[in-house]
Amino acid sequence: MRLKRFGSKKRPDYRIVVMDSRSATNSRTIDEVGQYHPIATKDKQVVLNVEKIKEWIAKGAQPSDTVKHLLNSNGVTVTRTVQE
């Protein structure tokens, strides 16, 4: 899971998406599980689909550090495991 940037210049808007880790940043996504609007007011900054997020984490999706921080700060606990 990672952030995908949308929006115009100086008006960022991000979507929290599930992607293959080997694909390019701007390539096709597998699923969209939330949105992040950093310029909006605090209560409207993050919109999450918690059921989809838990489903993807159960399937083995690993969130990026930024996505993990957003999820943890909004009540979705994520423990990141290191694969060897």
C-alpha positions, 0 to 999 in steps of 0.5 A: 500500500502506498500513496498515489499523488493527484491534484494540481500544483501546490494543491496535493491530493493523495489516494491510498492504493494497493499496488504491486511493489515492483510496478512504477509509481504512476502505473495501474493500481490493484485497489483504492482503499482511501484518500488523504487530503493534507490541505483540508481541515483535520477532521476531513484529511483522511478518508479510509475504507477500513474493511478493505484495508484489513482485508488487504493486510490479511492477504499480505499487503505491506503499507509504506511508512507514510501509509502506516503512520496515517493508518495508525493515527486514525485507529487502524493498527498495523504492525509491519513485518520485515520479510527476509 
